Amino acid sequence: MSSPLRGPAPAGGPPRGAGPWWTTLQVVLSASLILLFVVPILALFTYAPVAQVLAAGSDPQVRAALWLTFFASGLAVLAALVC
């Protein structure tokens, strides 16, 4: 069957976007995005004592920065859902 957006279907082969190379690419990209978030958090708790991290939470500038971070990420998620 032919689709006007995709062109003719391949004869007998796997569908487009399937196969070991595509799966490998998805795994590598997903892992890199996960590491982008996990590594800084691990580094924070590795290099700073837990007491110091918790004490920083009482600083008004730190709380303002955290609020701005969560607000901006919430707006980004909302914009992504709308789009």
N, C-alpha and C positions, 0 to 999 in steps of 0.2 A: 504494500500500500504506500502511496506517496503523500507526503505532507507538503503544503506550499511553503512552510517555514523551514523545514529540515531537508527537503529534497527527497529523492528516492531512498527507500530503506535498503540497507546492505543485504546482499543475497547470501544468507546462511551464516554470516559472521555475527560476532557479538554486537549489541547495540552500541551506538556512539556513546562515549563517556564511560565505557566499561572496560575491564581488563586489568591486568596486574600493574601496568604503568600508571593508570589513572588512580587505582587504589593506593599505590605507593606515594603518589603525589599528594593525595588527600591526607594520608597519615603523617607525612613529613610536615605539611603546612599546619595541620592541626596541632601537632606536637610543638612546633615552634611558637604558635600562639599561646599555648598553655604555658610553655617555659617563660614567655614574655611576662606573664603575671606571677608565676610561682617563684622564679629566681630572686626578684627584688624582695619579696616577703621573707624568703628563707635567709637572704643576706641580712635583712634587718634584724632578725632574731639571732643570727649567728654572731654578728659583730657588736650588737648592743645588748646589754643585760636586760632581762625582762622588767626589772624594777625601773630602769631608766626609760624604757618604752612606755610603761604605764604612767610614770611621772610626767612624761611629755604630754599625755592626754589631758592634764589639768591646765596646760598653757593655753590661754585664749587664742593666740595666733595659730596654734596647731589645730584647735577645734574649728576655727574659722576656715582653715585650709581644708580640713576634712569635710566640713559642710559644703564648701564650694565644689569639692571633688565629687561628692555624692549627688549634689544638685545637677552638675554638668553631665554626669554619667546618666542620671535619670532622664534628663532632657534628650540625650542622645538615643537612649532606648526608646523613648516615646516617639521621637522623629523616625527611627527605624521601623517601628510598628505602623506608623501612619503611612510611610512610603511603601 
